[in-house]
Amino acid sequence: GAGRRGTGTAPGGGEPIQTAQLGSTDRLGVLMDAMALARAGRLKTTQALELLAGYSNETEYTCLVDVVGSVREVAGIFGKGGEDTIDKGLSKFGCQLLEKVGTSLGWDPKEGEEHVTSLARTLVLGGLVEFGHEATINEAKARFTKYLADASSLPA
């Protein structure tokens, strides 16, 4: 059967990416392979992006690195680096991919969290800012303003 648009569902398959039925190594491999096939012209970029949309529930740092990198790569190839429709669309797409995990990770470290969680937080919040996520940009500005008034307001 045909895959469903934007759910990370491969033709003839279930939803192993979106529901994390596949382990993180396999999810990473699927995304890397899809992007490599798109680069080589063996898979339509739109199909690679449809698969990428299924990573909106992703929480594993190694996969998130490739999710962010994949959006950046497509934007670098097809975008003009400005305000055109493609750039706006890819920025919105990037925000949609990262918004859920960004909310989950939050801004502040939680006691006892693993180092890789801190890395994921930095990656995701940076990606959200890069892709123009207004709420994240506003929070970053507010925290910076607070930091200028009181350097101890931000955790070390």
C-alpha positions in Angstrom: 0.0 0.0 0.0 1.0 3.6 -0.3 2.6 5.5 2.6 0.7 8.2 4.3 2.0 11.7 3.8 4.0 13.2 6.6 3.8 10.3 9.1 7.2 8.7 8.6 5.4 5.7 7.2 7.2 3.8 4.4 5.0 2.4 1.6 3.8 -1.0 2.8 4.9 -0.4 6.4 3.5 0.6 9.8 4.7 3.5 11.8 7.9 2.2 13.2 9.7 5.5 13.2 7.0 7.8 14.6 6.2 5.3 17.4 9.9 4.4 18.0 9.2 0.7 17.3 12.6 0.7 15.7 15.6 1.3 17.9 17.5 4.6 17.7 20.3 3.1 15.6 17.8 1.8 13.0 15.9 5.1 13.0 19.1 6.9 12.4 20.1 4.5 9.6 16.7 4.8 7.9 17.0 8.6 7.9 20.6 8.6 6.7 19.9 6.2 3.9 16.8 8.2 2.8 18.8 11.4 2.7 21.7 9.7 0.8 19.3 8.3 -1.7 17.8 11.8 -2.2 21.3 13.2 -2.6 22.0 10.6 -5.3 18.7 11.3 -7.1 17.4 7.8 -6.4 14.6 9.1 -4.0 12.6 12.3 -4.5 13.4 14.9 -2.0 9.7 15.3 -1.2 9.7 11.6 -0.2 12.7 12.0 2.0 11.0 15.0 3.7 7.8 13.0 4.1 9.9 10.3 5.9 11.7 13.0 7.9 8.3 14.3 9.1 7.9 11.1 11.0 10.7 12.1 13.3 8.6 14.7 15.1 8.5 12.5 18.2 12.2 11.9 18.2 14.1 12.2 21.5 17.4 10.5 20.9 20.3 12.8 20.5 22.0 10.9 17.7 18.8 10.9 15.6 18.1 14.6 16.4 21.5 15.6 15.1 20.6 14.0 11.7 17.1 15.4 11.8 18.4 19.0 12.3 21.2 18.4 9.8 18.8 17.0 7.2 16.5 20.1 7.3 19.6 22.3 7.1 20.9 20.4 4.1 17.7 20.6 2.2 17.4 24.3 3.0 20.9 24.9 1.9 20.2 23.2 -1.5 16.8 24.5 -2.3 16.5 27.6 -0.2 17.8 31.0 -1.2 18.8 32.0 2.4 16.0 34.5 2.6 12.3 35.0 2.7 11.2 33.0 -0.2 8.4 30.4 0.0 10.8 27.5 0.2 12.9 29.0 3.0 9.7 29.8 5.0 8.3 26.4 4.4 11.5 24.6 5.4 11.8 26.8 8.5 8.2 26.0 9.5 8.9 22.3 8.9 12.0 22.4 11.1 10.0 24.1 13.8 7.3 21.4 13.6 9.9 18.7 13.9 11.6 20.1 16.9 8.8 21.8 18.8 7.6 18.8 20.8 11.0 17.7 21.9 12.0 21.3 22.7 9.0 21.6 25.0 9.8 18.3 26.6 13.5 19.1 27.2 12.8 22.6 28.4 15.4 25.3 29.0 16.7 24.2 32.4 18.6 21.0 33.2 16.8 18.6 35.5 18.7 17.2 38.4 20.5 14.0 37.6 19.9 14.2 33.8 22.4 12.6 31.5 25.0 14.7 29.6 23.5 13.6 26.3 20.2 15.3 27.4 22.0 18.5 27.8 23.5 18.1 24.3 20.0 17.4 22.9 18.6 20.5 24.6 21.4 22.7 23.1 20.9 21.2 19.7 17.1 21.4 19.7 16.8 24.9 21.1 19.5 26.1 18.7 17.6 24.5 15.8 14.3 26.1 16.9 16.0 29.5 17.0 17.7 28.9 13.6 14.4 27.9 12.1 12.6 31.0 13.5 10.5 29.5 16.2 9.1 32.7 17.8 8.4 31.4 21.3 12.0 30.0 21.6 13.5 33.2 20.2 11.5 35.3 22.7 12.5 33.1 25.6 16.1 33.3 24.6 15.9 37.1 24.4 14.2 37.2 27.8 16.8 35.0 29.4 19.7 37.0 27.9 18.2 40.3 29.2 17.8 38.7 32.6 21.4 37.5 32.4 22.7 41.0 31.6 21.0 42.2 34.7 22.1 39.2 36.9 24.8 36.8 35.5 23.8 34.3 38.2 20.3 33.9 36.7 21.6 31.3 34.2 22.9 27.9 35.3 26.6 27.4 34.7 
